Every structure is written in structure tokens, then in C-alpha cells.
């Protein structure tokens, strides 16, 4: 055989060997992927970039309800979901009696009035037990972080309060703003539901509570920071673990209320995320785990919120993304 032919044979052998090695590597990685395929698919489903990448989105009309904290999220989120998944029809449902809240939403979920619920607190032990008695379980899926803020009348001139002082107000140990360096006014608390104590007025909605505080120099109302911070007729107090570390619930610099509504204050999401701000909580989708279409709807909704698109919308609404 000539030297030229020997060279040609060697080149062909080398190419064949390289191809076989590449084919073997492809086969190995493909089979390895098959063994974890379900996990990979679940990860993609939870961490996809857009709503279109979420799998197992059911068709039908699905009722949900619950926490009023979610109002600014669902305002923009639901229409965006409907644009991509028009067959996944969502209907926010108020309770027949009382006002919307996490507790009301979970009660309605337990009574088969909802497919899933919005929650601004963890599911309680008694609620887990009630679900168990009805033959299913409840699952809470965290999707965001919320900062809580305290709204007061714009005339209240104090630098802020510590978490201990806040707790003392709720416990009735601090009853006058004078005890916190403010005017000689008896503190008047407003709440929507689920609270108790002296000098407390229960009102039907957060909007009504904000209106009351705007008219009452002694008033205070605690709620979600993204709801309270942008308001034009009340201001929010700085909070801290100590009086030397008071953190604003709004981004600095403070926008004077006289410039509202053309300019509004924004929630201090960076401080909520870092934990520097001392009063935060997680937001959950409460899902009924019963192997039926309600479970599928709740899980699909949570997965939509956990996409990059959903998390960006949560961030835009003034909350902290969890992914």
C-alpha cells in the first residue's frame, strides 16, 4: 500500500473512532437525562421564563379568593394570564358574609367554594385539620415576600417606632402618642378584621381604614407596604429593631405628599429582601390537594407566578420576588 493510501486509511479510521465516541457520549447523556427527566421537566415548569412554558394549565372557570394584600398583584396578573391562557378563566370571589381575607379565603376553600386561595399568612393547624376531616390536604406554595407598614396621619411628627413599641401598642401598654414623642393624643387603631384590643375600630375594607386614618390625627393602620406607601393622604412610619436602626418602608428620598399623585412613594423592596426592614412575611397560594382539577388549577396558577414573567410582575406590584 502506498504512503498516500495509508494516510487516507488512518484519517478515515480516526474520523470513525471520533464519531463512535461522540455517539456514545450522546447516548450516555441522553439516557442519564431520561433517569431525571421528570425532575428536569418540573424544574423547567417552575422556573420557566414566560407563561407559555407552564405545563398542565387546565381549561374551565376557576374561582379563587382570599387576602386583600394580593389586590395589586392580581390587578395586572390576571389579565396577563388570560391573554396567554384564555381557556384558564379566573374569577375572584368575595365571601357571602364578611370581608375578603386570608381566613375567609381558606374557609371558602375548605367549603369547596374556591379552587385555590390567596394567603398572606401560613395555613394554621386547625385549617389543616379541617381539610383532613374533609378528605384532602392543604398545601401552601410561597410566591413572594411582602413588607408590612404602619400608616398614620401626616401631621404625626415622630421619627418612627421600634418593633417592641409596636408590640406594646397592640398589647395596650402604650396608649398615647405622647409616650413615643408625639402629641398628647390617645392612639386609635383601625383594622379590617381578626384583631382585638382597646381603642380599636373594625372597618370593612383597607380603603376605609386608610380614609379613617387620613381624617384622624391619632389614627394608625397596619397593612401591606405596597398598599400603604404610595397613598397620598397618609404617611408610613419607619420601623426598627432598635431606635438607632429605624428603616423606612419607602424608598429614599421621601416624596412629599403634596406632590402626590403626580409622584408617589415606592415600597422599600431592597430592605424587605435583605431583612434589614424588620416586618416582612411571605405570600402563598393555598392549594387543595385532592387529585382533582382544583388541585391542577391551583398548582398551575402558582407555577405561573413562579415564572420569570410572573416574578417580574410581582416585583412591579411592589413585592419582593422569591425567585
C-alpha positions in Angstrom: 0.0 0.0 0.0 1.4 3.4 -0.9 2.1 6.1 1.7 -0.8 8.2 0.3 -3.3 5.3 0.8 -2.0 4.6 4.3 -2.6 8.2 5.2 -6.1 8.1 3.8 -7.0 5.0 5.8 -5.6 6.5 9.0 -7.7 9.6 8.6 -10.9 7.6 7.9 -10.2 5.4 11.0 -9.7 8.5 13.1 -12.9 10.0 11.9 -14.9 6.8 12.5 -13.4 6.5 16.0 -14.3 10.1 16.8 -17.8 9.6 15.6 -18.3 6.5 17.7 -17.0 8.3 20.8 -19.3 11.2 20.1 -22.3 8.9 19.6 -21.5 7.0 22.8 -21.3 10.3 24.8 -24.6 11.4 23.3 -26.3 8.0 24.2 -24.9 8.2 27.7 -26.1 11.7 28.4 -29.4 11.1 26.8 -30.1 8.0 29.0 -28.8 9.9 32.1 -31.3 12.7 31.3 -34.1 10.1 31.0 -33.5 9.0 34.6 -34.0 12.5 35.8 -36.4 13.6 33.1 -39.3 14.2 35.4 -37.2 16.4 37.7 -35.9 18.4 34.8 -39.4 18.9 33.5 -40.6 20.0 36.9 -37.7 22.5 37.2 -38.4 24.0 33.8 -42.1 24.2 34.7 -41.4 26.1 37.9 -38.5 28.3 36.6 -39.6 28.9 33.0 -39.3 32.4 31.7 -42.8 33.0 30.4 -46.4 31.9 31.0 -46.3 29.9 27.8 -43.8 27.5 29.2 -46.0 26.4 32.1 -47.5 22.9 31.6 -50.7 21.3 32.7 -52.8 24.6 32.7 -56.4 23.4 32.8 -59.4 24.7 30.9 -62.5 26.0 32.7 -63.7 28.7 35.0 -61.9 28.7 38.4 -63.0 30.7 41.4 -60.4 32.0 43.8 -60.4 34.5 46.7 -58.6 35.4 49.9 -56.2 38.1 51.1 -56.8 41.7 50.1 -53.0 42.1 50.2 -52.9 40.5 46.7 -55.1 43.2 45.1 -52.3 45.0 43.4 -50.8 41.7 42.1 -53.9 40.2 40.7 -55.0 43.5 39.1 -52.2 43.2 36.4 -51.5 39.4 36.7 -54.9 38.0 35.8 -55.3 39.9 32.5 -51.8 38.8 31.5 -52.6 35.2 32.3 -55.8 35.4 30.4 -54.0 36.7 27.3 -51.7 33.7 27.2 -54.2 31.1 28.5 -57.7 32.3 27.6 -59.2 28.9 28.4 -57.9 29.2 32.0 -60.6 31.6 33.2 -60.1 33.2 36.6 -62.8 34.7 38.8 -62.1 36.5 42.1 -64.9 35.6 44.5 -65.9 37.5 47.7 -67.3 35.7 50.7 -71.1 35.7 51.1 -70.7 37.1 54.6 -67.9 39.3 55.9 -65.0 40.8 54.1 -62.2 39.2 52.0 -59.2 38.0 53.9 -56.8 35.0 54.1 -59.0 33.3 56.7 -62.2 33.9 54.6 -60.4 32.5 51.5 -59.2 29.4 53.3 -62.7 28.8 54.8 -64.2 29.1 51.3 -61.6 26.7 50.0 -62.5 24.2 52.7 -66.1 24.5 51.8 -65.5 23.8 48.1 -66.4 27.3 47.1 -63.0 28.0 45.6 -60.4 26.2 43.5 -57.5 27.9 45.3 -56.9 30.9 47.6 -54.5 33.8 48.1 -52.9 33.8 51.6 -50.8 36.4 53.4 -50.0 34.1 56.3 -49.2 30.4 56.7 -52.1 27.9 56.9 -53.0 27.3 60.5 -53.0 23.8 62.2 -56.8 23.9 62.7 -57.2 24.6 59.0 -55.0 21.6 58.1 -57.1 19.5 60.4 -60.4 20.7 58.9 -59.1 19.8 55.5 -58.1 16.4 56.7 -61.6 15.8 58.0 -63.0 16.7 54.6 -60.7 14.1 52.9 -58.0 16.2 51.4 -54.9 18.2 52.4 -54.0 21.9 52.1 -50.7 23.0 50.6 -49.2 26.5 50.7 -46.9 27.5 47.9 -44.8 30.6 48.6 -44.5 33.0 45.7 -43.5 36.4 47.1 -42.3 38.4 50.1 -44.4 41.3 51.5 -43.4 44.1 53.9 -45.9 45.4 56.4 -46.1 49.1 57.2 -47.9 51.3 59.7 -49.9 54.3 58.2 -50.5 57.4 60.4 -51.9 60.8 59.9 -49.4 63.1 58.0 -49.3 65.5 61.0 -47.9 62.9 63.4 -44.3 64.1 64.0 -42.3 61.2 65.3 -39.1 59.6 63.7 -40.6 56.1 63.9 -41.1 53.2 66.3 -39.3 50.1 67.3 -40.8 46.6 67.0 -41.1 46.4 70.8 -43.0 49.7 70.8 -45.3 48.4 68.1 -46.0 45.2 70.2 -46.6 47.4 73.2 -49.2 49.4 71.3 -51.0 46.2 70.4 -50.7 44.9 74.0 -52.2 48.1 75.4 -49.0 49.1 77.2 -48.5 52.2 75.0 -51.8 54.0 74.6 -50.8 57.6 73.8 -48.6 59.1 71.0 -47.0 61.3 73.8 -45.3 58.1 75.1 -43.5 57.9 71.7 -42.5 61.6 71.5 -45.6 62.7 69.7 -48.7 64.8 70.6 -50.9 64.1 73.6 -53.4 62.0 71.7 -54.8 58.6 72.6 -53.8 56.1 69.9 -56.7 55.0 67.8 -56.1 51.7 65.9 -58.1 50.7 62.8 -58.2 47.1 61.5 -60.2 45.3 58.8 -60.8 42.0 60.8 -59.2 39.5 63.1 -57.9 41.9 65.7 -58.8 42.8 69.2 -57.9 45.2 72.0 -58.8 48.6 73.5 -59.4 51.7 71.4 -59.8 49.6 68.2 -62.3 50.2 65.4 -63.0 47.4 62.9 -63.8 48.7 59.4 -65.0 46.8 56.3 -62.1 47.4 53.9 -58.5 48.6 53.8 -59.7 51.6 51.8 -62.0 52.6 54.6 -59.2 52.2 57.2 -56.9 54.5 55.1 -59.7 57.1 54.9 -60.2 56.9 58.6 -56.5 57.4 59.4 -56.3 60.3 56.9 -59.0 62.1 59.0 -57.8 61.1 62.4 -54.6 62.7 63.8 -54.4 59.9 66.4 -55.1 57.0 64.0 -52.9 54.1 62.8 -53.5 51.2 60.5 -51.1 48.4 59.7 -51.2 46.7 56.3 -49.1 45.7 53.3 -46.5 48.3 52.4 -47.2 48.2 48.7 -50.7 49.3 49.5 -49.9 52.0 52.1 -46.6 53.5 50.9 -48.0 55.1 47.7 -51.0 56.7 49.4 -51.5 60.4 49.1 -53.3 61.2 52.4 -51.4 59.1 54.9 -47.7 58.6 55.7 -45.9 55.4 56.8 -43.7 55.2 59.9 -40.1 53.9 60.0 -39.7 50.7 61.9 -36.6 49.2 63.6 -35.4 46.5 65.9 -34.0 49.4 67.9 -34.4 53.2 68.0 -31.0 53.6 66.5 -31.9 51.4 63.5 -35.1 52.7 62.1 -35.7 51.7 58.5 -38.2 53.4 56.2 -40.8 51.2 54.4 -40.5 53.5 51.4 -37.5 54.2 49.1 -35.5 57.3 49.9 -35.8 60.2 49.4 -39.4 60.6 50.7 -41.7 62.1 48.2 -43.8 64.9 49.9 -47.5 64.1 49.9 -48.1 67.5 48.4 -46.6 66.1 45.1 -48.9 63.1 45.1 -50.4 61.7 42.9 -48.1 63.0 40.1 -45.3 61.4 42.1 -45.7 58.6 44.6 -43.5 56.9 47.2 -42.5 53.4 46.4 -42.1 50.4 48.7 -38.6 49.7 50.0 -38.3 46.3 48.4 -34.5 46.2 48.8 -34.8 46.4 52.6 -37.6 43.8 52.6 -35.4 41.5 50.6 -32.3 41.9 52.8 -34.2 41.6 56.0 -33.0 45.0 57.2 -36.6 46.1 57.5 -38.0 44.1 60.5 -41.6 43.4 59.5 -41.9 41.1 56.5 -43.9 38.0 55.6 -44.4 35.5 52.7 -47.4 35.4 50.4 -48.8 31.9 49.5 -51.1 30.3 47.0 -53.2 27.9 49.1 -53.9 24.7 47.1 -56.4 21.9 47.7 -54.5 18.7 47.2 -57.3 16.3 46.2 -56.0 14.9 42.8 -58.8 16.7 41.0 -59.0 19.7 38.7 -59.0 22.2 41.6 -55.5 21.0 42.6 -54.4 21.3 39.0 -55.7 24.8 38.8 -54.0 25.9 42.0 -50.7 24.4 41.1 -50.8 25.9 37.6 -51.6 29.3 39.0 -48.7 29.1 41.4 -46.3 27.9 38.6 -47.4 30.9 36.5 -46.4 33.2 39.3 -43.1 31.5 39.8 -42.0 32.0 36.2 -39.7 34.9 35.4 -42.6 36.7 33.8 -44.7 36.2 36.9 -42.0 37.2 39.3 -41.3 40.4 37.4 -45.0 41.3 37.7 -44.9 40.6 41.4 -41.8 42.9 41.7 -43.6 45.6 39.7 -46.5 45.5 42.1 -44.1 46.4 44.9 -43.5 43.0 46.4 -40.2 41.0 46.6 -39.7 38.2 44.2 -39.0 34.9 45.8 -37.0 33.6 42.7 
